[in-house]
Amino acid sequence: MLCRKLRGHYQYYGIRGNYEMLVVVKEQTQKAWRYWLSRRSNESFISWDHFVRLRRVFPLPRPRIYHAL
């Protein structure tokens, strides 16, 4: 579901000149994803190494320009 939402965001806002902001959206999404996964765990947080392994299994889509205008 998260990947579909990100892909839709990229398709809507993916215009030339906006690539840097799409990268920022992906980074902030990763931070929020780790935060919410940490709140669900029995431990106090999810380590960054564990989160990196999780991202390899469930990668988020890369930002892409869809409209060249």
Secondary structure as the mmCIF struct_conf table of DSSP 4:
data_model
#
loop_
_struct_conf.conf_type_id
_struct_conf.id
_struct_conf.beg_label_comp_id
_struct_conf.beg_label_asym_id
_struct_conf.beg_label_seq_id
_struct_conf.end_label_comp_id
_struct_conf.end_label_asym_id
_struct_conf.end_label_seq_id
HELX_RH_AL_P HELX_RH_AL_P1 LEU A 2 TYR A 13
STRN STRN1 ILE A 15 ILE A 15
TURN_TY1_P TURN_TY1_P1 ARG A 16 GLY A 17
HELX_RH_AL_P HELX_RH_AL_P2 TYR A 19 ARG A 40
BEND BEND1 SER A 41 SER A 44
HELX_RH_AL_P HELX_RH_AL_P3 TRP A 48 VAL A 57
BEND BEND2 PHE A 58 PHE A 58
HELX_LH_PP_P HELX_LH_PP_P1 PRO A 59 PRO A 63
STRN STRN2 HIS A 67 HIS A 67
#
